[in-house]
Amino acid sequence: MPTPVLTAHDATGHVHLVVGSNSLASARCNRSLEAGAKAIVVAPADAEMHYALQKKIEDGQVERIKGQFEDQILQTCGRDEVDNVADAVFVTLGGKNPLSTHISTLCRRLRIPVNVVDAPNLCTFTLLSTHSDGPLQIGITTSGKGCKLAARIRREVAASLPPGLGAAVERLGIIRRRIWEEDHRAYELSEPTVDVSDDDSPAQKPNFNKLILDSDHNAAKTRRIRWLSQICEYWPLRRLASITDTDVDNILQSYTAQCPDLSPSLKITSTGPQVPAPTKPLIILAGSGPGSPELLTLATHRAIQSASFILADKLVPAPVLDLIPRRTPVHIARKFPGNADAAQAELLSLGLDALKKGMTVLRLKQGDPYIYGRGGEEYQFFSDHGYPPMVLPGITSSLSAPLFAAIPPTHRSVADQVLICTGTGRKGAKPRPPPYVETQTVVFLMALHRLKDLVESLTGVPSSCDKSETGTETNSSPWPVTTPCAVLERASCPDQRIIRSTLQHVVAAVEEEGSRPPGLLVLGWSCEVLKGTGGGKWVVEEGFAGFEELMNRPEIGDNLLAEKAV
């Protein structure tokens, strides 16, 4: 069955024809009225009207046509601007009624959207079970296969959302509009400074994390709107839902159109009682692992629960941040492309100020603090100021993400060494590409936003999606374009994604599938030891099975108790 296209339809002023007089007809009228449409009910004069529907008719909210349905009604009840043709038809008689089939056939011929209850084969559209919270709308459909299940799923999804998310969406919309207005005046732009995208974009663009330099004047014009996109992508929903008007002003003031001023703090604090500061200050550098909270070390989890102030990387996923007690103030790093150094200085300053107040400060990083996490720099900084940090290791994504993708970085007779590289040097510099070693597995972190340049530097051949010359530094020992590779994104998170390909096609794959940061690239023949592309250019694998099977198994102590009970 083809996947239906889900749309948010503006029905203001439209005319909806509802055939029937039962409770479902009343519900259809209610939906039409809520959407700003005019509802017209067609029912025989002697039909028993549902009491709520009858009340709306008597109050003038719904118009009624008394009599049997006639074909010409479809072309006479509508708006003048569409030649009096109805905008949509809802049939509540059921799929077995011959009139339902007749109306459906007629509507299809006239290209009028039609919905017939309990008859998916007669429908050109179905209604979604919706949750509305201001500008936020969430719709669930089972494509007519199980409407009660759609309502159940909708309730479950809505219950999982933090309260106030709709108001946060409204405020973020205000920020977006104000950024455009201010940048429009600053740069005398003729078009909005936004990337062309929509709510239905399956993923971020491949250049989502591209570094914007001051020398790139055209790209700099869109810098602030890109930073807003990063906030929406990386901030946990619970934190976004707590955004206030003051936060909006701080964001607009700190991210000026010309350059970022990170002096105003964007700490997100709770209204609960603060953790009392201990007499001896302590700074902890801790890794939170690749994403799943199940992969936290016990020491890091204890640090999260006991810290009096937390400085978190923007890449630390929401499930980990949700473990932070509500009483604990949190500052999420604003390391967006183009202001990483200024944001790092802000973090160090905030941490130092908290230590001087005798607080326990947790610097929470993704992965491991010492694997491209600036952990060594931060250790030196705090030590130089008299606060030598405690360092807690974390499971690095460079080694765990391949595991979750069924890629063994080392494998006998295939790969006997592992190299971990960065795809982006300091201030956006392009690192020298590693030479080809057949028995080596290479893991590239922070590389997907410049994947095209990286592949060209590795192979010395322009990517399959762009044959133009780029002047990229060539590799003295180039990699074969047939070398298998994999893009691993959001490892160990529920929305984990794996793109298996080769160097020849991986750039085109990411261009086609979009980006889902954070992610990394694994390169080498170990990528096809356990799984491959099946002969295609690339394959995409969605989702992470998680650890439910392990968690649902009874502990040994439980089994012993059960045996004793027997």
C-alpha positions in Angstrom: 0.0 0.0 0.0 1.5 3.4 -1.0 2.1 5.8 1.9 -0.5 8.5 1.9 0.5 12.2 1.9 -0.4 13.9 5.3 -1.2 17.6 5.0 -2.4 20.4 7.2 -5.3 21.8 5.2 -6.6 25.4 5.7 -10.4 25.0 5.4 -11.3 28.5 6.4 -14.5 29.5 4.6 -14.8 26.2 2.8 -18.1 24.3 2.4 -18.2 20.7 3.8 -21.1 18.5 2.8 -22.0 15.9 5.4 -24.3 13.1 4.4 -26.2 11.5 7.3 -27.8 12.4 10.6 -26.2 10.1 13.2 -23.6 10.9 15.9 -20.8 10.6 13.5 -22.4 13.2 11.3 -22.5 15.5 14.3 -18.8 14.8 15.0 -17.9 15.6 11.3 -19.8 18.9 11.6 -17.9 19.7 14.8 -14.5 19.1 13.0 -15.6 21.3 10.1 -16.7 24.1 12.3 -13.5 24.0 14.4 -11.5 24.3 11.1 -13.5 27.4 10.1 -15.5 25.7 7.4 -19.3 25.8 6.7 -21.0 22.5 7.4 -24.1 21.5 5.4 -26.0 18.3 6.4 -28.0 16.3 3.9 -30.6 14.0 5.4 -34.2 12.9 4.6 -36.9 15.0 6.2 -38.1 12.1 8.4 -34.5 11.2 9.5 -33.9 11.0 13.2 -31.3 13.7 13.9 -28.7 13.3 16.6 -29.6 15.6 19.4 -26.3 17.6 19.3 -26.5 18.0 15.6 -30.1 19.1 15.8 -29.1 21.7 18.4 -26.4 23.1 16.0 -29.0 23.3 13.2 -31.5 25.1 15.4 -28.7 27.6 16.5 -27.8 28.3 12.9 -24.3 26.8 13.2 -25.1 24.1 10.7 -27.2 24.3 7.6 -29.5 21.4 6.7 -30.8 20.2 3.3 -34.0 18.2 3.9 -34.5 15.4 1.5 -32.6 12.5 -0.2 -29.1 13.1 -1.6 -29.2 14.3 -5.2 -26.2 14.5 -7.5 -26.5 18.2 -8.3 -26.1 19.1 -4.6 -22.3 18.6 -5.0 -22.2 21.3 -7.7 -24.6 23.8 -6.2 -23.8 24.1 -2.4 -20.3 25.4 -2.6 -18.5 28.8 -2.8 -18.8 31.2 -5.7 -15.0 31.3 -6.2 -15.0 27.5 -7.0 -18.1 27.5 -9.2 -20.3 26.4 -6.3 -18.6 22.9 -6.0 -18.4 21.5 -2.5 -14.9 21.5 -1.0 -15.2 18.2 0.7 -17.8 15.5 1.3 -18.2 13.3 4.4 -20.4 10.2 4.1 -21.5 8.7 7.4 -23.8 6.0 6.0 -21.2 3.2 6.1 -19.4 1.4 3.2 -22.2 -1.2 2.6 -24.8 1.4 1.8 -25.1 1.7 -2.1 -25.5 5.4 -1.8 -22.0 5.6 -0.2 -20.5 3.9 -3.3 -22.4 6.2 -5.6 -21.3 9.4 -3.8 -17.7 8.2 -3.7 -17.7 7.5 -7.5 -19.3 10.9 -8.3 -16.9 12.8 -6.0 -13.9 11.1 -7.6 -15.2 12.1 -11.1 -15.6 15.7 -10.0 -12.3 15.6 -8.1 -14.0 16.4 -4.8 -12.2 15.0 -1.7 -14.5 12.4 -0.1 -14.4 10.4 3.1 -16.7 7.4 3.7 -16.8 6.0 7.2 -15.4 2.5 7.7 -14.7 2.2 3.9 -11.1 3.1 3.1 -11.5 1.9 -0.5 -14.2 4.6 -1.0 -12.1 7.4 0.5 -9.7 9.8 -1.1 -8.7 11.1 2.3 -9.0 10.0 5.9 -9.2 12.1 9.1 -6.4 12.1 11.7 -6.8 11.7 15.4 -5.3 15.1 16.4 -3.8 16.7 19.5 -3.8 20.5 19.4 -1.8 22.8 21.7 -1.8 26.3 20.2 0.2 26.2 16.9 1.4 22.7 17.6 -0.7 20.0 16.0 0.0 16.3 16.0 -2.0 13.9 13.9 -2.2 10.1 13.9 -3.8 8.0 11.3 -4.0 4.2 10.7 -5.2 4.9 7.2 -8.7 3.7 8.0 -7.4 0.3 9.4 -8.1 1.0 13.1 -9.5 4.4 14.2 -9.7 3.4 17.9 -6.0 2.5 17.8 -5.2 5.9 16.3 -6.9 7.6 19.2 -5.0 5.5 21.7 -1.6 6.2 20.0 -2.5 9.9 19.9 -3.2 9.9 23.6 0.1 8.1 24.4 2.1 10.5 22.2 0.4 13.6 23.7 1.0 12.3 27.2 4.7 12.0 26.6 5.1 15.6 25.6 6.2 18.2 28.2 3.5 20.7 29.2 3.7 24.1 27.6 5.2 22.9 24.4 2.7 24.7 22.3 3.5 28.0 23.9 7.2 27.3 23.4 6.5 26.8 19.7 4.7 30.1 19.6 7.7 31.9 21.3 10.2 30.2 18.9 8.1 31.5 16.0 8.4 35.0 17.5 12.2 34.6 17.6 12.2 33.4 14.0 10.2 36.3 12.8 12.1 38.9 14.8 15.4 37.5 13.5 14.2 37.8 9.9 12.9 41.4 10.5 16.1 42.6 12.2 18.5 40.9 9.7 16.3 42.2 6.9 17.0 45.7 8.1 20.7 45.0 8.8 21.5 43.4 5.5 18.8 45.1 3.3 17.7 41.6 2.3 15.0 41.2 -0.3 14.1 37.7 0.8 13.7 36.0 4.2 17.0 34.7 5.6 15.8 31.2 6.0 16.8 27.9 4.4 14.1 26.4 2.2 12.5 23.7 4.4 9.2 22.6 5.8 7.7 20.7 8.7 7.8 17.5 6.7 11.5 17.6 6.1 12.6 14.0 7.1 16.0 15.2 8.4 18.3 18.1 8.6 20.3 19.1 5.5 23.7 17.7 5.1 25.3 21.1 5.7 23.4 21.6 9.0 26.6 21.9 11.0 28.7 23.6 8.4 31.0 26.2 9.8 30.1 29.8 8.8 33.1 32.1 8.6 33.0 35.9 8.9 34.6 36.1 5.4 31.6 34.3 3.9 29.3 37.4 3.9 26.4 35.7 2.1 26.3 32.8 4.5 26.8 35.1 7.5 23.5 36.7 6.7 21.7 33.5 7.6 23.9 32.8 10.7 21.3 33.7 13.3 18.5 31.7 11.7 20.9 28.7 11.5 21.6 29.1 15.3 17.9 29.1 16.0 17.6 25.8 14.0 20.4 24.4 16.1 18.5 25.3 19.3 15.3 23.6 18.0 17.4 20.5 17.1 19.6 20.1 20.1 17.7 21.5 23.1 15.6 18.8 24.9 11.9 19.3 24.5 11.5 19.7 28.3 13.9 22.6 28.2 12.3 24.1 25.1 8.9 23.9 26.7 10.1 26.0 29.7 11.4 28.8 27.5 10.1 32.2 28.6 9.7 35.7 27.2 12.9 36.7 29.0 14.7 33.8 27.3 13.5 35.1 23.9 14.9 38.5 24.6 18.2 37.1 25.8 18.5 34.9 22.7 17.9 37.9 20.4 20.3 40.1 22.4 23.1 37.6 22.7 22.9 36.5 19.0 23.2 39.8 17.3 23.0 40.1 13.5 26.7 40.9 13.2 28.4 38.6 15.7 27.5 36.6 18.8 27.7 38.3 22.2 27.7 35.5 24.7 27.7 37.7 27.8 24.0 37.2 28.6 23.6 33.9 30.3 21.0 31.4 28.9 21.0 29.1 31.9 17.8 27.2 32.2 16.9 26.8 35.8 14.1 25.3 37.7 11.8 27.1 40.1 12.4 24.5 42.8 14.8 24.8 45.7 18.4 25.0 44.8 21.0 22.4 45.8 22.9 23.7 48.8 26.6 24.3 47.9 29.1 22.1 49.7 31.9 23.6 51.6 34.6 22.3 49.2 34.1 23.1 45.5 34.5 20.3 42.9 34.6 20.2 39.1 33.7 16.9 37.4 34.4 16.2 33.7 32.2 13.3 32.8 31.2 11.5 29.6 27.6 10.6 29.1 28.2 7.9 26.5 26.8 7.7 22.9 23.2 8.6 23.7 21.2 6.0 25.7 21.0 6.7 29.4 21.4 2.9 29.9 25.0 3.4 28.8 25.9 5.9 31.5 28.5 4.8 34.1 27.2 4.5 37.7 29.8 7.2 38.6 28.4 9.7 36.0 24.8 9.0 37.0 25.8 9.7 40.7 27.5 12.9 39.6 24.3 14.0 37.7 22.2 13.4 40.8 24.6 15.2 43.2 25.8 18.2 41.2 24.7 21.7 42.2 25.3 23.1 38.7 25.6 21.4 35.3 27.3 22.6 32.1 26.0 20.3 29.3 27.1 19.9 25.7 24.4 20.6 23.2 24.8 17.0 21.9 23.9 15.4 25.2 20.5 13.8 24.3 17.3 14.6 26.1 16.9 11.2 27.8 20.2 11.8 29.6 19.3 15.4 30.5 15.9 14.2 31.8 17.9 12.4 34.6 18.9 15.8 36.0 16.9 16.7 39.1 14.5 19.6 38.5 16.1 21.6 41.3 19.5 21.6 39.5 20.3 24.6 37.3 21.6 23.6 33.8 23.4 25.6 31.1 23.4 24.0 27.6 26.4 25.0 25.6 25.7 27.3 22.6 28.4 25.8 20.4 26.8 26.5 17.1 28.8 26.7 13.8 30.9 29.9 13.9 30.9 30.6 17.7 32.5 27.4 19.2 35.4 29.3 20.8 33.2 32.0 22.3 30.8 29.4 23.6 33.6 27.4 25.1 35.0 30.5 26.9 31.5 31.1 28.2 31.3 27.6 29.7 34.7 27.9 31.4 33.7 31.3 32.8 30.4 29.9 34.2 32.1 26.9 35.7 34.8 29.0 37.3 32.2 31.4 38.8 30.3 28.4 40.3 33.4 26.9 41.8 34.3 30.1 43.5 30.9 29.9 45.1 31.7 26.5 46.5 29.5 24.5 44.2 29.9 21.0 42.7 30.0 21.6 38.9 29.4 18.8 36.5 30.8 19.4 33.0 28.6 16.8 31.1 29.9 15.8 27.7 28.7 13.4 25.1 30.8 10.2 24.6 34.2 10.4 26.5 35.6 13.7 27.7 39.1 13.0 26.2 38.0 11.9 22.7 37.6 15.1 20.7 35.7 16.6 23.7 38.3 19.3 24.8 38.5 17.5 28.0 42.3 18.0 28.2 42.0 21.7 27.6 39.3 22.0 30.3 41.4 20.0 32.8 44.3 22.4 32.2 42.1 25.5 32.6 40.5 24.5 35.9 43.8 23.1 37.3 45.5 26.4 36.4 42.8 28.2 38.5 43.3 25.9 41.5 40.5 23.4 40.8 41.9 20.1 39.5 38.9 18.2 38.0 37.7 14.7 38.7 37.4 13.0 35.3 34.9 10.2 34.7 35.2 8.2 31.5 32.3 7.7 29.1 31.6 5.1 26.4 32.9 6.9 23.2 30.6 6.8 20.2 33.7 6.2 18.0 33.8 2.6 19.2 30.2 2.0 20.5 28.3 3.3 17.4 30.0 0.7 15.1 28.9 -2.0 17.6 25.3 -0.9 17.4 25.6 -1.0 13.6 27.0 -4.5 13.5 30.4 -3.3 12.5 33.4 -4.8 14.3 36.2 -2.3 14.1 38.7 -5.1 14.3 38.2 -8.5 12.8 40.7 -11.3 12.1 42.0 -11.3 8.5 40.1 -8.1 7.8 41.0 -5.2 10.2 43.8 -5.3 12.7 43.9 -1.5 13.6 41.5 1.3 14.3 42.1 5.0 13.7 39.9 7.7 15.2 40.0 11.0 13.3 38.2 14.4 13.2 36.7 15.6 10.0 37.0 19.3 11.1 40.2 20.9 12.4 40.5 24.0 14.6 38.6 27.0 13.2 37.2 24.8 10.4 40.5 23.7 9.0 40.6 20.6 6.8 42.7 17.9 8.4 45.2 15.9 6.3 43.4 12.7 5.0 44.8 9.4 6.3 46.5 7.2 3.7 44.8 4.0 2.6 45.6 1.0 4.7 43.6 -2.1 3.7 43.5 -3.6 7.2 42.6 -0.4 9.0 39.1 0.8 10.2 38.9 4.6 10.3 36.2 6.4 12.3 35.6 10.1 11.5 33.9 12.3 14.0 32.6 15.8 13.2 32.8 15.1 9.5 29.3 14.7 8.0 28.8 18.4 7.4 31.8 18.3 5.0 31.4 14.8 3.8 31.9 15.7 0.1 35.3 17.3 0.7 36.4 14.5 2.9 35.5 11.8 0.4 37.3 13.7 -2.4 40.4 14.1 -0.2 40.4 10.4 0.6 39.9 9.1 -2.9 41.2 11.9 -5.1 38.1 11.5 -7.1 35.1 14.0 -7.2 32.0 12.5 -5.5 29.3 10.8 -7.5 26.9 13.7 -6.9 29.3 16.5 -8.1 31.9 16.0 -10.8 33.3 19.6 -10.5 36.8 20.4 -9.5 37.1 21.6 -5.9 40.8 22.0 -5.3 40.6 19.6 -2.3 44.0 18.3 -1.1 44.7 15.0 -2.7 45.8 11.9 -0.8 49.2 10.4 -1.6 47.8 6.9 -0.9 44.1 7.2 -2.1 41.3 5.0 -0.9 39.5 2.9 -3.5 36.0 4.3 -4.2 34.7 0.8 -3.7 35.7 0.8 0.0 32.6 0.1 2.1 31.6 2.7 4.7 28.7 3.6 7.0 27.2 6.8 8.3 26.0 6.2 11.9 23.7 8.8 13.4 22.2 9.2 16.9 23.7 5.9 18.0 21.8 4.0 20.7 18.9 6.5 20.6 15.4 5.4 19.5 15.8 7.3 16.2 19.2 5.8 15.4 19.9 5.6 11.6 22.5 3.7 9.7 23.4 4.4 6.0 25.5 1.6 4.5 27.3 2.5 1.3 30.7 2.9 -0.4 33.0 5.9 -0.8 31.6 6.2 -4.3 28.0 6.7 -3.3 28.0 7.8 0.3 27.9 11.6 -0.5 24.8 11.0 -2.8 23.2 8.9 -0.1 23.5 11.6 2.6 22.3 14.3 0.1 19.3 12.1 -0.6 18.5 10.9 2.9 19.4 14.2 4.8 21.3 14.6 8.0 20.3 13.5 11.5 23.0 14.8 13.8 25.1 13.9 15.7 26.7 11.3 13.4 30.0 9.8 12.4 31.5 8.0 9.4 33.1 4.5 9.6 35.3 3.5 6.8 37.0 0.3 6.0 36.4 -3.3 4.9 35.2 -4.2 8.4 32.0 -2.4 7.4 30.8 -5.4 5.4 32.0 -8.2 7.5 28.5 -8.8 9.2 26.3 -6.7 6.9 26.5 -5.0 3.5 24.5 -3.0 1.0 23.1 -6.1 -0.7 24.6 -5.0 -4.0 22.8 -1.6 -4.1 24.3 1.9 -3.9 23.2 2.2 -0.3 20.8 0.9 2.3 19.2 2.7 5.2 18.4 1.0 8.5 16.1 2.9 11.0 15.7 2.5 14.7 17.5 1.0 17.7 16.2 -2.1 19.4 17.4 -0.9 22.8 18.0 -3.1 25.8 14.4 -4.0 26.6 15.0 -7.7 26.2 17.8 -7.5 28.7 15.8 -5.3 31.1 12.8 -7.6 30.9 14.7 -10.6 32.0 14.4 -11.5 35.7 17.4 -11.2 37.8 19.1 -14.3 39.2 17.9 -13.4 42.7 14.3 -13.2 41.4 14.6 -16.8 40.0 16.0 -18.1 43.3 13.1 -16.6 45.2 10.6 -18.1 42.8 12.2 -21.5 43.2 12.1 -21.3 47.0 8.4 -20.3 46.8 7.7 -23.4 44.8 
